[in-house]
Amino acid sequence: MEDKNQVQQKLKSNGIFILVFAIITVVSGALGFVLNDVFGIDIAGDILAGVFAISAIALIVGIRSRIKLKRAFCSNCQERIYMNDVEVNVLSVETGYNLFDSIINKLFETVQGDYNAYAKVSFTITCRECGTVKTFTKKIKIGRVTESGRVEEYSVEEKIKEFLTKYLSLDSID
């Protein structure tokens, strides 16, 4: 189990990582613009554009890892959250096209793509240490009908477990 000081240290080092790459992203972007457009120095601008792109990607990765790390711990007492701290309720089952197929179907007045089934699930996370409660809902894909008419059904329990494993970072932190 993670110690509260280890969590704080991880968050601090992650914050420093994000800050450094945010500065690199802004400085390289600004310098690249100035050197390329104002002074007409193409090669330096291109190099800085590459640095900008790489540092922007590192920044996004840093922010995502910080979000995952914060989700895995209580926001109040920094205690680790586990699967058995979560209460799950399936609220409803809905069907429809995914967002991309819906947009294509509306634009071209067609009916194409996979027809999906989703479970709207409510999650209530209760910290075992301090009792802090966090509630949210999520649509989880539980099946689909392909264009050829083949039906695929997924285990609702397995899909929920898979979601929670990723959401709580149970596969990567401990």
Contact map, one row per residue, 1 for C-alpha under 8 A:
111000000000000000000000000000000000000000000000000000000000000000000000000000010000000000000000000000000000000000000000000000000000000000000000000000000000000000000000000001
111101100000000000000000000000000000000000000000000000000000000000000000000000110000000000000000000000000000000000000000000000000000000000000000000000000000000000000000000001
111111100000000000000000000000000000000000000000000000000000000000000000000000000000000000000000000000000000000000000000000000000000000000000000000000000000000000000000000000
011111110000000000000000000000000000000000000000000000000000000000000000000001100000000000000000000000000000000000000000000000000000000000000000000000000000000000000000000000
001111111000000000000000000000000000000000000000000000000000000000000000000000000000000000000000000000000000000000000000000000000000000000000000000000000000000000000000000000
011111111100000000000000000000000000000000000000000000000000000000000000000000000000000000000000000000000000000000000000000000000000000000000000000000000000000000000000000000
011111111110000000000000000000000000000000000000000000000000000000000000000001000000000000000000000000000000000000000000000000000000000000000000000000000000000000000000000000
000111111111000000000000000000000000000000000000000000000000000000000000000000000000000000000000000000000000000000000000000000000000000000000000000000000000000000000000000000
000011111111100000000000000000000000000000000000000000000000000000000000000000000000000000000000000000000000000000000000000000000000000000000000000000000000000000000000000000
000001111111110000000000000000000000000000000000000000000000000000000000000000000000000000000000000000000000000000000000000000000000000000000000000000000000000000000000000000
000000111111111000000000000000000000000000000000000000000000000001001000000000000000000000000000000000000000000000000000000000000000000000000000000000000000000000000000000000
000000011111111100000000000000000000000000000000000000000000000000000000000000000000000000000000000000000000000000000000000000000000000000000000000000000000000000000000000000
000000001111111110000000000000000000000000000000000000000000000000000000000000000000000000000000000000000000000000000000000000000000000000000000000000000000000000000000000000
000000000111111111000000000000000000000000000000000000000000010001000000000000000000000000000000000000000000000000000000000000000000000000000000000000000000000000000000000000
000000000011111111100000000000000000000000000000000000000000000001000000000000000000000000000000000000000000000000000000000000000000000000000000000000000000000000000000000000
000000000001111111110000000000000000000000000000000000000000000000000000000000000000000000000000000000000000000000000000000000000000000000000000000000000000000000000000000000
000000000000111111111000000000000000000000000000000000000010010000000000000000000000000000000000000000000000000000000000000000000000000000000000000000000000000000000000000000
000000000000011111111100000000000000000000000000000000000010011000000000000000000000000000000000000000000000000000000000000000000000000000000000000000000000000000000000000000
000000000000001111111110000000000000000000000000000000000000000000000000000000000000000000000000000000000000000000000000000000000000000000000000000000000000000000000000000000
000000000000000111111111000000000000000000000000000000000000000000000000000000000000000000000000000000000000000000000000000000000000000000000000000000000000000000000000000000
000000000000000011111111100000000000000000000000000000110110000000000000000000000000000000000000000000000000000000000000000000000000000000000000000000000000000000000000000000
000000000000000001111111110000000000000000000000000000110010000000000000000000000000000000000000000000000000000000000000000000000000000000000000000000000000000000000000000000
000000000000000000111111111000000000000000000000000000000000000000000000000000000000000000000000000000000000000000000000000000000000000000000000000000000000000000000000000000
000000000000000000011111111100000000000000000000000100100000000000000000000000000000000000000000000000000000000000000000000000000000000000000000000000000000000000000000000000
000000000000000000001111111110000000000000000000001110110000000000000000000000000000000000000000000000000000000000000000000000000000000000000000000000000000000000000000000000
000000000000000000000111111111000000000000000000000100000000000000000000000000000000000000000000000000000000000000000000000000000000000000000000000000000000000000000000000000
000000000000000000000011111111100000000000000000000000000000000000000000000000000000000000000000000000000000000000000000000000000000000000000000000000000000000000000000000000
000000000000000000000001111111110000000000000001101100000000000000000000000000000000000000000000000000000000000000000000000000000000000000000000000000000000000000000000000000
000000000000000000000000111111111000000000000001100100000000000000000000000000000000000000000000000000000000000000000000000000000000000000000000000000000000000000000000000000
000000000000000000000000011111111100000000000000000000000000000000000000000000000000000000000000000000000000000000000000000000000000000000000000000000000000000000000000000000
000000000000000000000000001111111110000000001001000000000000000000000000000000000000000000000000000000000000000000000000000000000000000000000000000000000000000000000000000000
000000000000000000000000000111111111000000011111100000000000000000000000000000000000000000000000000000000000000000000000000000000000000000000000000000000000000000000000000000
000000000000000000000000000011111111110000001000000000000000000000000000000000000000000000000000000000000000000000000000000000000000000000000000000000000000000000000000000000
000000000000000000000000000001111111111000001000000000000000000000000000000000000000000000000000000000000000000000000000000000000000000000000000000000000000000000000000000000
000000000000000000000000000000111111111111011000000000000000000000000000000000000000000000000000000000000000000000000000000000000000000000000000000000000000000000000000000000
000000000000000000000000000000011111111111111100000000000000000000000000000000000000000000000000000000000000000000000000000000000000000000000000000000000000000000000000000000
000000000000000000000000000000001111111110000000000000000000000000000000000000000000000000000000000000000000000000000000000000000000000000000000000000000000000000000000000000
000000000000000000000000000000001111111100000000000000000000000000000000000000000000000000000000000000000000000000000000000000000000000000000000000000000000000000000000000000
000000000000000000000000000000000111111110000000000000000000000000000000000000000000000000000000000000000000000000000000000000000000000000000000000000000000000000000000000000
000000000000000000000000000000000011111111000000000000000000000000000000000000000000000000000000000000000000000000000000000000000000000000000000000000000000000000000000000000
000000000000000000000000000000000011101111111000000000000000000000000000000000000000000000000000000000000000000000000000000000000000000000000000000000000000000000000000000000
000000000000000000000000000000000011000111111100000000000000000000000000000000000000000000000000000000000000000000000000000000000000000000000000000000000000000000000000000000
000000000000000000000000000000000001000011111110000000000000000000000000000000000000000000000000000000000000000000000000000000000000000000000000000000000000000000000000000000
000000000000000000000000000000010011000011111111000000000000000000000000000000000000000000000000000000000000000000000000000000000000000000000000000000000000000000000000000000
000000000000000000000000000000111111000011111111100000000000000000000000000000000000000000000000000000000000000000000000000000000000000000000000000000000000000000000000000000
000000000000000000000000000000010001000001111111110000000000000000000000000000000000000000000000000000000000000000000000000000000000000000000000000000000000000000000000000000
000000000000000000000000000000010000000000111111111000000000000000000000000000000000000000000000000000000000000000000000000000000000000000000000000000000000000000000000000000
000000000000000000000000000110110000000000011111111100000000000000000000000000000000000000000000000000000000000000000000000000000000000000000000000000000000000000000000000000
000000000000000000000000000110010000000000001111111110000000000000000000000000000000000000000000000000000000000000000000000000000000000000000000000000000000000000000000000000
000000000000000000000000000000000000000000000111111111000000000000000000000000000000000000000000000000000000000000000000000000000000000000000000000000000000000000000000000000
000000000000000000000000100100000000000000000011111111100000000000000000000000000000000000000000000000000000000000000000000000000000000000000000000000000000000000000000000000
000000000000000000000001110110000000000000000001111111110000000000000000000000000000000000000000000000000000000000000000000000000000000000000000000000000000000000000000000000
000000000000000000000000100000000000000000000000111111111000000000000000000000000000000000000000000000000000000000000000000000000000000000000000000000000000000000000000000000
000000000000000000000000000000000000000000000000011111111100000000000000000000000000000000000000000000000000000000000000000000000000000000000000000000000000000000000000000000
000000000000000000001101100000000000000000000000001111111110000000000000000000000000000000000000000000000000000000000000000000000000000000000000000000000000000000000000000000
000000000000000000001100100000000000000000000000000111111111000000000000000000000000000000000000000000000000000000000000000000000000000000000000000000000000000000000000000000
000000000000000000000000000000000000000000000000000011111111100000000000000000000000000000000000000000000000000000000000000000000000000000000000000000000000000000000000000000
000000000000000000001000000000000000000000000000000001111111110000000000000000000000000000000000000000000000000000000000000000000000000000000000000000000000000000000000000000
000000000000000011001100000000000000000000000000000000111111111000000000000000000000000000000000000000000000000000000000000000000000000000000000000000000000000000000000000000
000000000000000000000000000000000000000000000000000000011111111100000000000000000000000000000000000000000000000000000000000000000000000000000000000000000000000000000000000000
000000000000000000000000000000000000000000000000000000001111111110000000000000000000000000000000000000000000000000000000000000000000000000000000000000000000000000000000000000
000000000000010011000000000000000000000000000000000000000111111111000000000000000000000000000000000000000000000000000000000000000000000000000000000000000000000000000000000000
000000000000000001000000000000000000000000000000000000000011111111100000000000000000000000000000000000000000000000000000000000000000000000000000000000000000000000000000000000
000000000000000000000000000000000000000000000000000000000001111111110000000000000000000000000000000000000000000000000000000000000000000000000000000000000000000000000000000000
000000000000000000000000000000000000000000000000000000000000111111111000000000000000000000000000000000000000000000000000000000000000000000000000000000000000000000000000000000
000000000010011000000000000000000000000000000000000000000000011111111100000000000000000000000000000000000000000000000000000000000000000000000000000000000000000000000000000000
000000000000000000000000000000000000000000000000000000000000001111111110000000000000000000000000000000000000000000000000000000000000000000000000000000000000000000000000000000
000000000000000000000000000000000000000000000000000000000000000111111111000000000000000000000000000000000000000000000000000000000000000000000000000000000000000000000011100000
000000000010000000000000000000000000000000000000000000000000000011111111100000000000000000000000000000000000000000000000000000000000000000000000000000000000000000000000100010
000000000000000000000000000000000000000000000000000000000000000001111111111000000000000000000000000000000000000000000000000000000000000000000000000000000000000000000000000000
000000000000000000000000000000000000000000000000000000000000000000111111110000000000000000000000000000000000000000000000000000000000000000000000000000000000000000000011100000
000000000000000000000000000000000000000000000000000000000000000000011111110000011100000000000000000000000000000000000000000000000000000000000000000000000000000000000011110000
000000000000000000000000000000000000000000000000000000000000000000001111111001111000000000000000000000000000000000000000000000000000000000000000000000000000000000000000000000
000000000000000000000000000000000000000000000000000000000000000000000111111111111000000000000000000000000000000000000000000000100001000000000000000000000000000000000000000000
000000000000000000000000000000000000000000000000000000000000000000000100111111000000000000000000000000000000000000000000000000000000000000000000000000000000000000000000000000
000000000000000000000000000000000000000000000000000000000000000000000000011111000000000000000000000000000000000000000000000000000101000000000000000000000000000000000000000000
000000000000000000000000000000000000000000000000000000000000000000000000011111100000000000000000000000000000000000000000000000001100000000000000000000000000000000000000000000
000100100000000000000000000000000000000000000000000000000000000000000000111111110000000000000000000000000000000000000000000000000000000000000000000000000000000000000000000000
010100000000000000000000000000000000000000000000000000000000000000000000110011111000000000000000000000000000000000000000000000111000000000000000000000000000000000000000000000
110000000000000000000000000000000000000000000000000000000000000000000001110001111100000000000000000000000000000000000000000000000000000000000000000000000000000000000000000000
000000000000000000000000000000000000000000000000000000000000000000000001110000111110100000000000000000000000000000000000000010110000000000000000000000000000000000000001000000
000000000000000000000000000000000000000000000000000000000000000000000001000000011111110000000000000000000000000000000000000000000000000000000000000000000000000000000001010000
000000000000000000000000000000000000000000000000000000000000000000000000000000001111110000000000000000000000000000000000000000000000000000000000000000000000000000011001000000
000000000000000000000000000000000000000000000000000000000000000000000000000000000111111000000000000000000000000000000000000000000000000000000000000000000000000000000000000000
000000000000000000000000000000000000000000000000000000000000000000000000000000001111111000000000000000000000000000000000000011110000000000000000000000000000000000000000000000
000000000000000000000000000000000000000000000000000000000000000000000000000000000111111100000000000000000000000000000000001111000000000000000000000000000000000000000000000000
000000000000000000000000000000000000000000000000000000000000000000000000000000000001111110000000000000000000000000000000001110000000000000000000000000000000000000000000000000
000000000000000000000000000000000000000000000000000000000000000000000000000000000000011111000000000000000000000000000000111100000000000000000000000000000000000000000000000000
000000000000000000000000000000000000000000000000000000000000000000000000000000000000001111100000000000000000000000000000111000000000000000000000000000000000000000000000000000
000000000000000000000000000000000000000000000000000000000000000000000000000000000000000111111000000000000000000000000011110000000000000000000000000000000000000000000000000000
000000000000000000000000000000000000000000000000000000000000000000000000000000000000000011111000000000000000000000000011110000000000000000000000000000000000000000000000000000
000000000000000000000000000000000000000000000000000000000000000000000000000000000000000001111100000000000000000000000011100000000000000000000000000000000000000000000000000000
000000000000000000000000000000000000000000000000000000000000000000000000000000000000000001111110000000000000000000001111000000000000000000000000000000000000000000000000000000
000000000000000000000000000000000000000000000000000000000000000000000000000000000000000000011111000000000000000000001111000000000000000000000000000000000000000000000000000000
000000000000000000000000000000000000000000000000000000000000000000000000000000000000000000001111100000000000000000111100000000000000000000000000000000000000000000000000000000
000000000000000000000000000000000000000000000000000000000000000000000000000000000000000000000111110000000000000000111000000000000000000000000000000000000000000000000000000000
000000000000000000000000000000000000000000000000000000000000000000000000000000000000000000000011111011000000000011110000000000000000000000000000000000000000000000000000000000
000000000000000000000000000000000000000000000000000000000000000000000000000000000000000000000001111111000000000001110000000000000000000000000000000000000000000000000000000000
000000000000000000000000000000000000000000000000000000000000000000000000000000000000000000000000111111100000000000000000000000000000000000000000000000000000000000000000000000
000000000000000000000000000000000000000000000000000000000000000000000000000000000000000000000000011111110000000000000000000000000000000000000000000000000000000000000000000000
000000000000000000000000000000000000000000000000000000000000000000000000000000000000000000000000111111111000000111000000000000000000000000000000000000000000000000000000000000
000000000000000000000000000000000000000000000000000000000000000000000000000000000000000000000000111111111100000000000000000000000000000000000000000000000000000000000000000000
000000000000000000000000000000000000000000000000000000000000000000000000000000000000000000000000001111111110000000000000000000000000000000000000000000000000000000000000000000
000000000000000000000000000000000000000000000000000000000000000000000000000000000000000000000000000111111111110000000000000000000000000000000000000000000000000000000000000000
000000000000000000000000000000000000000000000000000000000000000000000000000000000000000000000000000011111111111100000000000000000000000000000000000000000000000000000000000000
000000000000000000000000000000000000000000000000000000000000000000000000000000000000000000000000000001111111110000000000000000000000000000000000000000000000000000000000000000
000000000000000000000000000000000000000000000000000000000000000000000000000000000000000000000000000000111111110000000000000000000000000000000000000000000000000000000000000000
000000000000000000000000000000000000000000000000000000000000000000000000000000000000000000000000000000011111110000000000000000000000000000000000000000000000000000000000000000
000000000000000000000000000000000000000000000000000000000000000000000000000000000000000000000000000000011111111000000000000000000000000000000000000000000000000000000000000000
000000000000000000000000000000000000000000000000000000000000000000000000000000000000000000000000000000011111111100000000000000000000000000000000000000000000000000000000000000
000000000000000000000000000000000000000000000000000000000000000000000000000000000000000000000000000000001000111110000000000000000000000000000000000000000000000000000000000000
000000000000000000000000000000000000000000000000000000000000000000000000000000000000000000000000000010001000011111000000000000000000000000000000001000000000000000000000000000
000000000000000000000000000000000000000000000000000000000000000000000000000000000000000000000000100010000000001111100000000000000000000000000000011000000000000000000000000000
000000000000000000000000000000000000000000000000000000000000000000000000000000000000000000000000110010000000000111110000000000000000000000000001111000000000000000000000000000
000000000000000000000000000000000000000000000000000000000000000000000000000000000000000000000011110000000000000011111000000000000000000000000001111000000000000000000000000000
000000000000000000000000000000000000000000000000000000000000000000000000000000000000000000000011110000000000000001111100000000000000000000001111100000000000000000000000000000
000000000000000000000000000000000000000000000000000000000000000000000000000000000000000000001111000000000000000000111110000000000000000000001111000000000000000000000000000000
000000000000000000000000000000000000000000000000000000000000000000000000000000000000000000001110000000000000000000011111000000000000000000111110000000000000000000000000000000
000000000000000000000000000000000000000000000000000000000000000000000000000000000000000001111100000000000000000000001111100000000000000000111100000000000001000000000000000000
000000000000000000000000000000000000000000000000000000000000000000000000000000000000000001111100000000000000000000000111110000000000000011110000000000000000000000000000000000
000000000000000000000000000000000000000000000000000000000000000000000000000000000000000111110000000000000000000000000011111000000000000011110000000000000000000000000000000000
000000000000000000000000000000000000000000000000000000000000000000000000000000000000000111100000000000000000000000000001111100000000001111000000000000000000000000000000000000
000000000000000000000000000000000000000000000000000000000000000000000000000000000000011110000000000000000000000000000000111110000000001111000000000000000000000000000000000000
000000000000000000000000000000000000000000000000000000000000000000000000000000000000011100000000000000000000000000000000011111000000111100000000000000000000000000000000000000
000000000000000000000000000000000000000000000000000000000000000000000000000000001000111000000000000000000000000000000000001111100000111000000000000000000000000000000000000000
000000000000000000000000000000000000000000000000000000000000000000000000000000000000110000000000000000000000000000000000000111110011110000000000000000000000000000000000000000
000000000000000000000000000000000000000000000000000000000000000000000000010000101000100000000000000000000000000000000000000011111111100000000000000000000000000000000000000000
000000000000000000000000000000000000000000000000000000000000000000000000000000101000100000000000000000000000000000000000000001111110000000000000000000000000000000000000000000
000000000000000000000000000000000000000000000000000000000000000000000000000010100000000000000000000000000000000000000000000000111110000000000000000000000000000000000000000000
000000000000000000000000000000000000000000000000000000000000000000000000000110000000000000000000000000000000000000000000000000111111000000000000000000000000000000000000000000
000000000000000000000000000000000000000000000000000000000000000000000000000000000000000000000000000000000000000000000000000001111111100000000000000000000000000000000000000000
000000000000000000000000000000000000000000000000000000000000000000000000010100000000000000000000000000000000000000000000000001100111110000000000000000000000000000000000000000
000000000000000000000000000000000000000000000000000000000000000000000000000000000000000000000000000000000000000000000000000111100011111000000000000000000000000000000000000000
000000000000000000000000000000000000000000000000000000000000000000000000000000000000000000000000000000000000000000000000000111000001111100000000000000000000000000000000000000
000000000000000000000000000000000000000000000000000000000000000000000000000000000000000000000000000000000000000000000000011110000000111110000000000000000000000000000000000000
000000000000000000000000000000000000000000000000000000000000000000000000000000000000000000000000000000000000000000000000011100000000011111000000000000000000000000000000000000
000000000000000000000000000000000000000000000000000000000000000000000000000000000000000000000000000000000000000000000001111000000000001111100000000000000000000000000000000000
000000000000000000000000000000000000000000000000000000000000000000000000000000000000000000000000000000000000000000000001111000000000000111110000000000000000000000000000000000
000000000000000000000000000000000000000000000000000000000000000000000000000000000000000000000000000000000000000000000111100000000000000011111000000000000000000000000000000000
000000000000000000000000000000000000000000000000000000000000000000000000000000000000000000000000000000000000000000000111100000000000000001111100000000000000001100000000000000
000000000000000000000000000000000000000000000000000000000000000000000000000000000000000000000000000000000000000000011110000000000000000000111110000000000000001000000000000000
000000000000000000000000000000000000000000000000000000000000000000000000000000000000000000000000000000000000000000011110000000000000000000011111000000001111001000000000000000
000000000000000000000000000000000000000000000000000000000000000000000000000000000000000000000000000000000000000000011100000000000000000000001111100000111100000000000000000000
000000000000000000000000000000000000000000000000000000000000000000000000000000000000000000000000000000000000000001111000000000000000000000000111110000111000000000000000000000
000000000000000000000000000000000000000000000000000000000000000000000000000000000000000000000000000000000000000001110000000000000000000000000011111111110000000000000000000000
000000000000000000000000000000000000000000000000000000000000000000000000000000000000000000000000000000000000000011100000000000000000000000000001111111100000000000000000000000
000000000000000000000000000000000000000000000000000000000000000000000000000000000000000000000000000000000000000111100000000000000000000000000000111111000000000000000000000000
000000000000000000000000000000000000000000000000000000000000000000000000000000000000000000000000000000000000000000000000000000000000000000000000111111000000000000000000000000
000000000000000000000000000000000000000000000000000000000000000000000000000000000000000000000000000000000000000000000000000000000000000000000000111111100000000000000000000000
000000000000000000000000000000000000000000000000000000000000000000000000000000000000000000000000000000000000000000000000000000000000000000000000111111110000000000000000000000
000000000000000000000000000000000000000000000000000000000000000000000000000000000000000000000000000000000000000000000000000000000000000000000011110011111000000000000000000000
000000000000000000000000000000000000000000000000000000000000000000000000000000000000000000000000000000000000000000000000000000000000000000000011100001111100000000000000000000
000000000000000000000000000000000000000000000000000000000000000000000000000000000000000000000000000000000000000000000000000000000000000000000111000000111110000000000000000000
000000000000000000000000000000000000000000000000000000000000000000000000000000000000000000000000000000000000000000000000000000000000000000000110000000011111011000000000000000
000000000000000000000000000000000000000000000000000000000000000000000000000000000000000000000000000000000000000000000000000000000000000000000100000000001111111000000000000000
000000000000000000000000000000000000000000000000000000000000000000000000000000000000000000000000000000000000000000000010000000000000000000000100000000000111111100000000000000
000000000000000000000000000000000000000000000000000000000000000000000000000000000000000000000000000000000000000000000000000000000000000000000000000000000011111110000000000000
000000000000000000000000000000000000000000000000000000000000000000000000000000000000000000000000000000000000000000000000000000000000000000000000000000000111111111000000000000
000000000000000000000000000000000000000000000000000000000000000000000000000000000000000000000000000000000000000000000000000000000000000000011100000000000111111111100000000000
000000000000000000000000000000000000000000000000000000000000000000000000000000000000000000000000000000000000000000000000000000000000000000010000000000000001111111110000000000
000000000000000000000000000000000000000000000000000000000000000000000000000000000000000000000000000000000000000000000000000000000000000000000000000000000000111111111000000000
000000000000000000000000000000000000000000000000000000000000000000000000000000000000000000000000000000000000000000000000000000000000000000000000000000000000011111111100000000
000000000000000000000000000000000000000000000000000000000000000000000000000000000000000000000000000000000000000000000000000000000000000000000000000000000000001111111110000000
000000000000000000000000000000000000000000000000000000000000000000000000000000000010000000000000000000000000000000000000000000000000000000000000000000000000000111111111100000
000000000000000000000000000000000000000000000000000000000000000000000000000000000010000000000000000000000000000000000000000000000000000000000000000000000000000011111111111000
000000000000000000000000000000000000000000000000000000000000000000000000000000000000000000000000000000000000000000000000000000000000000000000000000000000000000001111111111000
000000000000000000000000000000000000000000000000000000000000000000010011000000000000000000000000000000000000000000000000000000000000000000000000000000000000000000111111110000
000000000000000000000000000000000000000000000000000000000000000000010011000000001110000000000000000000000000000000000000000000000000000000000000000000000000000000011111110000
000000000000000000000000000000000000000000000000000000000000000000011011000000000000000000000000000000000000000000000000000000000000000000000000000000000000000000011111111110
000000000000000000000000000000000000000000000000000000000000000000000001000000000100000000000000000000000000000000000000000000000000000000000000000000000000000000001111111111
000000000000000000000000000000000000000000000000000000000000000000000000000000000000000000000000000000000000000000000000000000000000000000000000000000000000000000001100111111
000000000000000000000000000000000000000000000000000000000000000000000000000000000000000000000000000000000000000000000000000000000000000000000000000000000000000000000000111111
000000000000000000000000000000000000000000000000000000000000000000001000000000000000000000000000000000000000000000000000000000000000000000000000000000000000000000000000111111
110000000000000000000000000000000000000000000000000000000000000000000000000000000000000000000000000000000000000000000000000000000000000000000000000000000000000000000000011111
